[in-house]
């Protein structure tokens, strides 16, 4: 007599857009940063705010958005300066 197949559960797959907080590694992957670069930013006070949950450091969607906005603000004068000198904006 043949054995019945064991039913296995597949892991729940959640898209990145549905996750409200991400690990540092996931944040880095989403933003094209190496983990080492992230820690360099953190040492210099330029990393996003972190939430500590159950001993894990997570970065919320809101903190990531604020961080991107702050980084864009720092980059804006460079783009404006480039345009003033006859260069095309990226």
Biopython code that builds the backbone (N, CA, C, O; Angstrom):
import numpy as np
from Bio.PDB.StructureBuilder import StructureBuilder

atoms = [
    (1, "UNK", "N", (0.841, -1.177, 0.000)),
    (1, "UNK", "CA", (0.000, 0.000, 0.000)),
    (1, "UNK", "C", (0.893, 1.249, 0.000)),
    (1, "UNK", "O", (1.885, 1.296, 0.726)),
    (2, "UNK", "N", (0.546, 2.261, -0.810)),
    (2, "UNK", "CA", (1.337, 3.490, -0.944)),
    (2, "UNK", "C", (1.086, 4.412, 0.245)),
    (2, "UNK", "O", (-0.026, 4.508, 0.763)),
    (3, "UNK", "N", (2.140, 5.076, 0.650)),
    (3, "UNK", "CA", (2.019, 6.043, 1.744)),
    (3, "UNK", "C", (1.328, 7.311, 1.256)),
    (3, "UNK", "O", (1.475, 7.712, 0.102)),
    (4, "UNK", "N", (0.588, 7.919, 2.140)),
    (4, "UNK", "CA", (-0.039, 9.201, 1.814)),
    (4, "UNK", "C", (1.044, 10.273, 1.821)),
    (4, "UNK", "O", (1.939, 10.262, 2.667)),
    (5, "UNK", "N", (0.954, 11.189, 0.879)),
    (5, "UNK", "CA", (1.934, 12.289, 0.832)),
    (5, "UNK", "C", (1.747, 13.202, 2.034)),
    (5, "UNK", "O", (0.632, 13.543, 2.426)),
    (6, "UNK", "N", (2.870, 13.577, 2.593)),
    (6, "UNK", "CA", (2.852, 14.487, 3.733)),
    (6, "UNK", "C", (2.543, 15.895, 3.236)),
    (6, "UNK", "O", (3.197, 16.389, 2.317)),
    (7, "UNK", "N", (1.571, 16.524, 3.826)),
    (7, "UNK", "CA", (1.199, 17.887, 3.438)),
    (7, "UNK", "C", (2.195, 18.870, 4.034)),
    (7, "UNK", "O", (2.412, 18.892, 5.246)),
    (8, "UNK", "N", (2.790, 19.671, 3.184)),
    (8, "UNK", "CA", (3.732, 20.679, 3.672)),
    (8, "UNK", "C", (3.130, 22.062, 3.471)),
    (8, "UNK", "O", (2.448, 22.329, 2.482)),
    (9, "UNK", "N", (3.392, 22.906, 4.407)),
    (9, "UNK", "CA", (2.929, 24.285, 4.315)),
    (9, "UNK", "C", (3.981, 25.127, 3.611)),
    (9, "UNK", "O", (5.172, 25.012, 3.900)),
    (10, "UNK", "N", (3.550, 25.953, 2.708)),
    (10, "UNK", "CA", (4.489, 26.855, 2.052)),
    (10, "UNK", "C", (4.592, 28.121, 2.877)),
    (10, "UNK", "O", (3.598, 28.575, 3.444)),
    (11, "UNK", "N", (5.787, 28.697, 2.950)),
    (11, "UNK", "CA", (5.929, 29.923, 3.736)),
    (11, "UNK", "C", (5.113, 31.066, 3.134)),
    (11, "UNK", "O", (4.967, 31.166, 1.915)),
    (12, "UNK", "N", (4.597, 31.904, 3.986)),
    (12, "UNK", "CA", (3.838, 33.068, 3.549)),
    (12, "UNK", "C", (4.769, 34.033, 2.847)),
    (12, "UNK", "O", (5.780, 34.452, 3.411)),
    (13, "UNK", "N", (4.437, 34.380, 1.639)),
    (13, "UNK", "CA", (5.263, 35.327, 0.893)),
    (13, "UNK", "C", (4.588, 36.688, 0.940)),
    (13, "UNK", "O", (3.444, 36.846, 0.512)),
    (14, "UNK", "N", (5.306, 37.656, 1.462)),
    (14, "UNK", "CA", (4.782, 39.012, 1.591)),
    (14, "UNK", "C", (5.645, 39.920, 0.738)),
    (14, "UNK", "O", (6.871, 39.898, 0.845)),
    (15, "UNK", "N", (5.016, 40.711, -0.100)),
    (15, "UNK", "CA", (5.759, 41.653, -0.924)),
    (15, "UNK", "C", (6.369, 42.746, -0.083)),
    (15, "UNK", "O", (5.841, 43.082, 0.977)),
    (16, "UNK", "N", (7.480, 43.309, -0.539)),
    (16, "UNK", "CA", (8.165, 44.372, 0.200)),
    (16, "UNK", "C", (7.239, 45.536, 0.510)),
    (16, "UNK", "O", (7.381, 46.178, 1.551)),
    (17, "UNK", "N", (6.304, 45.815, -0.366)),
    (17, "UNK", "CA", (5.445, 46.972, -0.162)),
    (17, "UNK", "C", (4.465, 46.762, 0.991)),
    (17, "UNK", "O", (3.889, 47.731, 1.485)),
    (18, "UNK", "N", (4.264, 45.527, 1.426)),
    (18, "UNK", "CA", (3.328, 45.240, 2.497)),
    (18, "UNK", "C", (3.983, 45.223, 3.872)),
    (18, "UNK", "O", (3.290, 45.130, 4.885)),
    (19, "UNK", "N", (5.287, 45.309, 3.919)),
    (19, "UNK", "CA", (6.008, 45.232, 5.178)),
    (19, "UNK", "C", (6.172, 46.639, 5.751)),
    (19, "UNK", "O", (6.635, 47.546, 5.059)),
    (20, "UNK", "N", (5.790, 46.816, 7.022)),
    (20, "UNK", "CA", (5.851, 48.137, 7.639)),
    (20, "UNK", "C", (7.222, 48.482, 8.204)),
    (20, "UNK", "O", (7.521, 49.655, 8.428)),
    (21, "UNK", "N", (8.059, 47.473, 8.438)),
    (21, "UNK", "CA", (9.405, 47.699, 8.958)),
    (21, "UNK", "C", (10.327, 46.648, 8.361)),
    (21, "UNK", "O", (9.910, 45.526, 8.073)),
    (22, "UNK", "N", (11.579, 47.025, 8.180)),
    (22, "UNK", "CA", (12.549, 46.135, 7.549)),
    (22, "UNK", "C", (13.806, 46.033, 8.402)),
    (22, "UNK", "O", (14.140, 46.941, 9.163)),
    (23, "UNK", "N", (14.489, 44.910, 8.255)),
    (23, "UNK", "CA", (15.786, 44.757, 8.913)),
    (23, "UNK", "C", (16.791, 45.680, 8.233)),
    (23, "UNK", "O", (16.532, 46.206, 7.151)),
    (24, "UNK", "N", (17.920, 45.867, 8.869)),
    (24, "UNK", "CA", (18.969, 46.705, 8.273)),
    (24, "UNK", "C", (19.406, 46.113, 6.942)),
    (24, "UNK", "O", (19.598, 46.844, 5.970)),
    (25, "UNK", "N", (19.564, 44.794, 6.890)),
    (25, "UNK", "CA", (19.991, 44.140, 5.649)),
    (25, "UNK", "C", (18.987, 44.381, 4.514)),
    (25, "UNK", "O", (19.377, 44.676, 3.385)),
    (26, "UNK", "N", (17.690, 44.253, 4.826)),
    (26, "UNK", "CA", (16.654, 44.482, 3.811)),
    (26, "UNK", "C", (16.617, 45.944, 3.397)),
    (26, "UNK", "O", (16.488, 46.248, 2.211)),
    (27, "UNK", "N", (16.729, 46.851, 4.359)),
    (27, "UNK", "CA", (16.777, 48.280, 4.045)),
    (27, "UNK", "C", (17.922, 48.570, 3.071)),
    (27, "UNK", "O", (17.753, 49.295, 2.090)),
    (28, "UNK", "N", (19.081, 47.994, 3.359)),
    (28, "UNK", "CA", (20.249, 48.216, 2.503)),
    (28, "UNK", "C", (20.012, 47.683, 1.097)),
    (28, "UNK", "O", (20.357, 48.340, 0.115)),
    (29, "UNK", "N", (19.425, 46.497, 0.998)),
    (29, "UNK", "CA", (19.142, 45.916, -0.324)),
    (29, "UNK", "C", (18.188, 46.811, -1.102)),
    (29, "UNK", "O", (18.400, 47.056, -2.289)),
    (30, "UNK", "N", (17.150, 47.297, -0.452)),
    (30, "UNK", "CA", (16.162, 48.145, -1.121)),
    (30, "UNK", "C", (16.746, 49.480, -1.576)),
    (30, "UNK", "O", (16.281, 50.064, -2.554)),
    (31, "UNK", "N", (17.762, 49.961, -0.867)),
    (31, "UNK", "CA", (18.318, 51.277, -1.166)),
    (31, "UNK", "C", (19.679, 51.221, -1.850)),
    (31, "UNK", "O", (20.324, 52.254, -2.029)),
    (32, "UNK", "N", (20.117, 50.041, -2.230)),
    (32, "UNK", "CA", (21.370, 49.906, -2.966)),
    (32, "UNK", "C", (22.607, 50.229, -2.148)),
    (32, "UNK", "O", (23.602, 50.727, -2.675)),
    (33, "UNK", "N", (22.539, 49.942, -0.859)),
    (33, "UNK", "CA", (23.669, 50.197, 0.039)),
    (33, "UNK", "C", (24.262, 48.883, 0.509)),
    (33, "UNK", "O", (23.554, 47.882, 0.620)),
    (34, "UNK", "N", (25.544, 48.881, 0.782)),
    (34, "UNK", "CA", (26.122, 47.731, 1.471)),
    (34, "UNK", "C", (25.847, 47.902, 2.956)),
    (34, "UNK", "O", (25.633, 49.019, 3.426)),
    (35, "UNK", "N", (25.851, 46.813, 3.685)),
    (35, "UNK", "CA", (25.635, 46.893, 5.129)),
    (35, "UNK", "C", (26.753, 47.707, 5.780)),
    (35, "UNK", "O", (26.507, 48.464, 6.720)),
    (36, "UNK", "N", (27.980, 47.552, 5.281)),
    (36, "UNK", "CA", (29.109, 48.330, 5.819)),
    (36, "UNK", "C", (28.877, 49.825, 5.617)),
    (36, "UNK", "O", (29.167, 50.625, 6.507)),
    (37, "UNK", "N", (28.352, 50.208, 4.445)),
    (37, "UNK", "CA", (28.062, 51.628, 4.194)),
    (37, "UNK", "C", (26.998, 52.142, 5.155)),
    (37, "UNK", "O", (27.068, 53.276, 5.628)),
    (38, "UNK", "N", (25.999, 51.283, 5.440)),
    (38, "UNK", "CA", (24.956, 51.668, 6.388)),
    (38, "UNK", "C", (25.565, 51.987, 7.752)),
    (38, "UNK", "O", (25.250, 53.010, 8.362)),
    (39, "UNK", "N", (26.442, 51.097, 8.222)),
    (39, "UNK", "CA", (27.038, 51.320, 9.535)),
    (39, "UNK", "C", (27.951, 52.546, 9.536)),
    (39, "UNK", "O", (28.072, 53.220, 10.559)),
    (40, "UNK", "N", (28.591, 52.844, 8.413)),
    (40, "UNK", "CA", (29.377, 54.084, 8.307)),
    (40, "UNK", "C", (28.455, 55.296, 8.407)),
    (40, "UNK", "O", (28.788, 56.275, 9.073)),
    (41, "UNK", "N", (27.295, 55.236, 7.746)),
    (41, "UNK", "CA", (26.319, 56.323, 7.854)),
    (41, "UNK", "C", (25.873, 56.484, 9.304)),
    (41, "UNK", "O", (25.749, 57.603, 9.802)),
    (42, "UNK", "N", (25.635, 55.364, 9.975)),
    (42, "UNK", "CA", (25.166, 55.414, 11.363)),
    (42, "UNK", "C", (26.206, 56.044, 12.279)),
    (42, "UNK", "O", (25.863, 56.841, 13.152)),
    (43, "UNK", "N", (27.478, 55.693, 12.088)),
    (43, "UNK", "CA", (28.551, 56.272, 12.896)),
    (43, "UNK", "C", (28.589, 57.783, 12.724)),
    (43, "UNK", "O", (28.889, 58.514, 13.668)),
    (44, "UNK", "N", (28.282, 58.252, 11.511)),
    (44, "UNK", "CA", (28.315, 59.684, 11.208)),
    (44, "UNK", "C", (26.974, 60.377, 11.451)),
    (44, "UNK", "O", (26.811, 61.544, 11.094)),
    (45, "UNK", "N", (26.017, 59.675, 12.052)),
    (45, "UNK", "CA", (24.720, 60.271, 12.364)),
    (45, "UNK", "C", (23.841, 60.496, 11.143)),
    (45, "UNK", "O", (22.961, 61.355, 11.175)),
    (46, "UNK", "N", (24.057, 59.746, 10.066)),
    (46, "UNK", "CA", (23.315, 59.959, 8.830)),
    (46, "UNK", "C", (22.391, 58.800, 8.459)),
    (46, "UNK", "O", (21.794, 58.810, 7.383)),
    (47, "UNK", "N", (22.269, 57.816, 9.325)),
    (47, "UNK", "CA", (21.404, 56.665, 9.055)),
    (47, "UNK", "C", (19.971, 56.985, 9.470)),
    (47, "UNK", "O", (19.749, 57.922, 10.238)),
    (48, "UNK", "N", (19.005, 56.232, 8.981)),
    (48, "UNK", "CA", (17.618, 56.456, 9.412)),
    (48, "UNK", "C", (17.413, 56.047, 10.864)),
    (48, "UNK", "O", (18.215, 55.311, 11.438)),
    (49, "UNK", "N", (16.327, 56.535, 11.441)),
    (49, "UNK", "CA", (15.967, 56.145, 12.802)),
    (49, "UNK", "C", (15.709, 54.644, 12.835)),
    (49, "UNK", "O", (15.182, 54.080, 11.876)),
    (50, "UNK", "N", (16.074, 54.010, 13.921)),
    (50, "UNK", "CA", (15.868, 52.575, 14.086)),
    (50, "UNK", "C", (14.897, 52.328, 15.235)),
    (50, "UNK", "O", (14.915, 53.036, 16.243)),
    (51, "UNK", "N", (14.057, 51.322, 15.070)),
    (51, "UNK", "CA", (13.168, 50.871, 16.140)),
    (51, "UNK", "C", (13.711, 49.550, 16.643)),
    (51, "UNK", "O", (14.033, 48.671, 15.843)),
    (52, "UNK", "N", (13.820, 49.392, 17.948)),
    (52, "UNK", "CA", (14.293, 48.140, 18.515)),
    (52, "UNK", "C", (13.066, 47.363, 18.982)),
    (52, "UNK", "O", (12.342, 47.792, 19.880)),
    (53, "UNK", "N", (12.851, 46.211, 18.351)),
    (53, "UNK", "CA", (11.689, 45.379, 18.639)),
    (53, "UNK", "C", (12.177, 43.961, 18.921)),
    (53, "UNK", "O", (12.724, 43.300, 18.039)),
    (54, "UNK", "N", (11.982, 43.508, 20.131)),
    (54, "UNK", "CA", (12.397, 42.157, 20.482)),
    (54, "UNK", "C", (13.880, 41.907, 20.268)),
    (54, "UNK", "O", (14.283, 40.797, 19.918)),
    (55, "UNK", "N", (14.685, 42.928, 20.476)),
    (55, "UNK", "CA", (16.123, 42.784, 20.298)),
    (55, "UNK", "C", (16.595, 42.984, 18.866)),
    (55, "UNK", "O", (17.799, 42.983, 18.609)),
    (56, "UNK", "N", (15.670, 43.154, 17.935)),
    (56, "UNK", "CA", (16.031, 43.401, 16.533)),
    (56, "UNK", "C", (15.949, 44.888, 16.239)),
    (56, "UNK", "O", (15.109, 45.595, 16.795)),
    (57, "UNK", "N", (16.829, 45.359, 15.361)),
    (57, "UNK", "CA", (16.785, 46.751, 14.911)),
    (57, "UNK", "C", (16.059, 46.781, 13.579)),
    (57, "UNK", "O", (16.482, 46.153, 12.608)),
    (58, "UNK", "N", (14.962, 47.518, 13.547)),
    (58, "UNK", "CA", (14.148, 47.623, 12.338)),
    (58, "UNK", "C", (14.042, 49.068, 11.911)),
    (58, "UNK", "O", (14.154, 49.984, 12.726)),
    (59, "UNK", "N", (13.825, 49.263, 10.625)),
    (59, "UNK", "CA", (13.641, 50.602, 10.071)),
    (59, "UNK", "C", (12.239, 50.646, 9.477)),
    (59, "UNK", "O", (11.922, 49.904, 8.548)),
    (60, "UNK", "N", (11.410, 51.520, 10.022)),
    (60, "UNK", "CA", (10.028, 51.613, 9.550)),
    (60, "UNK", "C", (9.980, 52.289, 8.180)),
    (60, "UNK", "O", (10.925, 52.957, 7.760)),
    (61, "UNK", "N", (8.846, 52.094, 7.495)),
    (61, "UNK", "CA", (8.657, 52.753, 6.199)),
    (61, "UNK", "C", (8.746, 54.264, 6.353)),
    (61, "UNK", "O", (9.301, 54.955, 5.499)),
    (62, "UNK", "N", (8.196, 54.769, 7.450)),
    (62, "UNK", "CA", (8.206, 56.217, 7.678)),
    (62, "UNK", "C", (9.629, 56.725, 7.891)),
    (62, "UNK", "O", (10.005, 57.765, 7.349)),
    (63, "UNK", "N", (10.415, 56.001, 8.674)),
    (63, "UNK", "CA", (11.804, 56.412, 8.921)),
    (63, "UNK", "C", (12.612, 56.370, 7.630)),
    (63, "UNK", "O", (13.447, 57.242, 7.387)),
    (64, "UNK", "N", (12.365, 55.354, 6.800)),
    (64, "UNK", "CA", (13.071, 55.250, 5.520)),
    (64, "UNK", "C", (12.705, 56.424, 4.607)),
    (64, "UNK", "O", (13.572, 56.988, 3.938)),
    (65, "UNK", "N", (11.421, 56.788, 4.582)),
    (65, "UNK", "CA", (10.979, 57.907, 3.751)),
    (65, "UNK", "C", (11.598, 59.226, 4.228)),
    (65, "UNK", "O", (12.034, 60.042, 3.417)),
    (66, "UNK", "N", (11.632, 59.427, 5.549)),
    (66, "UNK", "CA", (12.256, 60.641, 6.095)),
    (66, "UNK", "C", (13.746, 60.681, 5.752)),
    (66, "UNK", "O", (14.283, 61.736, 5.414)),
    (67, "UNK", "N", (14.405, 59.532, 5.841)),
    (67, "UNK", "CA", (15.836, 59.447, 5.531)),
    (67, "UNK", "C", (16.085, 59.799, 4.058)),
    (67, "UNK", "O", (17.004, 60.557, 3.745)),
    (68, "UNK", "N", (15.257, 59.241, 3.150)),
    (68, "UNK", "CA", (15.416, 59.557, 1.723)),
    (68, "UNK", "C", (15.216, 61.043, 1.469)),
    (68, "UNK", "O", (15.967, 61.649, 0.705)),
    (69, "UNK", "N", (14.208, 61.633, 2.104)),
    (69, "UNK", "CA", (13.937, 63.062, 1.927)),
    (69, "UNK", "C", (15.118, 63.899, 2.419)),
    (69, "UNK", "O", (15.501, 64.875, 1.774)),
    (70, "UNK", "N", (15.690, 63.522, 3.552)),
    (70, "UNK", "CA", (16.849, 64.252, 4.088)),
    (70, "UNK", "C", (18.053, 64.114, 3.164)),
    (70, "UNK", "O", (18.780, 65.082, 2.942)),
    (71, "UNK", "N", (18.264, 62.926, 2.629)),
    (71, "UNK", "CA", (19.397, 62.705, 1.715)),
    (71, "UNK", "C", (19.196, 63.490, 0.419)),
    (71, "UNK", "O", (20.159, 64.015, -0.139)),
    (72, "UNK", "N", (17.951, 63.575, -0.065)),
    (72, "UNK", "CA", (17.662, 64.358, -1.273)),
    (72, "UNK", "C", (17.909, 65.836, -1.026)),
    (72, "UNK", "O", (18.419, 66.537, -1.900)),
    (73, "UNK", "N", (17.552, 66.312, 0.158)),
    (73, "UNK", "CA", (17.755, 67.724, 0.483)),
    (73, "UNK", "C", (19.238, 68.073, 0.475)),
    (73, "UNK", "O", (19.620, 69.162, 0.047)),
    (74, "UNK", "N", (20.068, 67.155, 0.945)),
    (74, "UNK", "CA", (21.506, 67.385, 0.939)),
    (74, "UNK", "C", (22.024, 67.400, -0.488)),
    (74, "UNK", "O", (22.931, 68.168, -0.807)),
    (75, "UNK", "N", (21.462, 66.564, -1.353)),
    (75, "UNK", "CA", (21.911, 66.478, -2.744)),
    (75, "UNK", "C", (21.405, 67.597, -3.629)),
    (75, "UNK", "O", (21.988, 67.850, -4.684)),
    (76, "UNK", "N", (20.325, 68.284, -3.230)),
    (76, "UNK", "CA", (19.723, 69.323, -4.062)),
    (76, "UNK", "C", (20.686, 70.457, -4.411)),
    (76, "UNK", "O", (20.745, 70.846, -5.577)),
    (77, "UNK", "N", (21.442, 71.005, -3.461)),
    (77, "UNK", "CA", (22.352, 72.095, -3.820)),
    (77, "UNK", "C", (23.393, 71.668, -4.864)),
    (77, "UNK", "O", (23.797, 72.480, -5.696)),
    (78, "UNK", "N", (23.821, 70.432, -4.830)),
    (78, "UNK", "CA", (24.795, 69.951, -5.817)),
    (78, "UNK", "C", (24.165, 69.965, -7.197)),
    (78, "UNK", "O", (24.805, 70.400, -8.154)),
    (79, "UNK", "N", (22.925, 69.499, -7.327)),
    (79, "UNK", "CA", (22.241, 69.485, -8.616)),
    (79, "UNK", "C", (22.018, 70.911, -9.124)),
    (79, "UNK", "O", (22.221, 71.190, -10.306)),
    (80, "UNK", "N", (21.597, 71.819, -8.223)),
    (80, "UNK", "CA", (21.375, 73.206, -8.626)),
    (80, "UNK", "C", (22.683, 73.855, -9.061)),
    (80, "UNK", "O", (22.709, 74.611, -10.032)),
    (81, "UNK", "N", (23.751, 73.567, -8.357)),
    (81, "UNK", "CA", (25.054, 74.117, -8.700)),
    (81, "UNK", "C", (25.490, 73.595, -10.055)),
    (81, "UNK", "O", (26.058, 74.343, -10.851)),
    (82, "UNK", "N", (25.236, 72.322, -10.331)),
    (82, "UNK", "CA", (25.600, 71.718, -11.613)),
    (82, "UNK", "C", (24.831, 72.392, -12.755)),
    (82, "UNK", "O", (25.399, 72.633, -13.820)),
    (83, "UNK", "N", (23.558, 72.696, -12.543)),
    (83, "UNK", "CA", (22.756, 73.370, -13.556)),
    (83, "UNK", "C", (23.261, 74.784, -13.811)),
    (83, "UNK", "O", (23.255, 75.244, -14.953)),
    (84, "UNK", "N", (23.697, 75.479, -12.762)),
    (84, "UNK", "CA", (24.185, 76.848, -12.912)),
    (84, "UNK", "C", (25.440, 76.892, -13.757)),
    (84, "UNK", "O", (25.713, 77.904, -14.402)),
    (85, "UNK", "N", (26.200, 75.827, -13.767)),
    (85, "UNK", "CA", (27.441, 75.783, -14.527)),
    (85, "UNK", "C", (27.249, 75.190, -15.915)),
    (85, "UNK", "O", (28.221, 74.838, -16.584)),
    (86, "UNK", "N", (26.005, 75.078, -16.345)),
    (86, "UNK", "CA", (25.726, 74.624, -17.701)),
    (86, "UNK", "C", (25.583, 73.129, -17.863)),
    (86, "UNK", "O", (25.476, 72.644, -18.989)),
    (87, "UNK", "N", (25.580, 72.387, -16.777)),
    (87, "UNK", "CA", (25.419, 70.938, -16.852)),
    (87, "UNK", "C", (23.962, 70.563, -16.833)),
    (87, "UNK", "O", (23.122, 71.338, -16.375)),
    (88, "UNK", "N", (23.654, 69.388, -17.323)),
    (88, "UNK", "CA", (22.273, 68.899, -17.323)),
    (88, "UNK", "C", (21.990, 68.253, -15.969)),
    (88, "UNK", "O", (22.863, 67.629, -15.367)),
    (89, "UNK", "N", (20.771, 68.414, -15.512)),
    (89, "UNK", "CA", (20.370, 67.791, -14.247)),
    (89, "UNK", "C", (20.152, 66.315, -14.467)),
    (89, "UNK", "O", (19.638, 65.910, -15.510)),
    (90, "UNK", "N", (20.539, 65.501, -13.496)),
    (90, "UNK", "CA", (20.353, 64.045, -13.633)),
    (90, "UNK", "C", (18.964, 63.644, -13.285)),
    (90, "UNK", "O", (18.631, 62.461, -13.344)),
]
sb = StructureBuilder()
sb.init_structure("model")
sb.init_model(0)
sb.init_chain("A")
sb.init_seg("    ")
for serial, (resi, resn, name, xyz) in enumerate(atoms, 1):
    if name == "N":
        sb.init_residue(resn, " ", resi, " ")
    sb.init_atom(name, np.array(xyz, "f"), 0.0, 1.0, " ", f" {name:<3s}", serial, name[0])
structure = sb.get_structure()
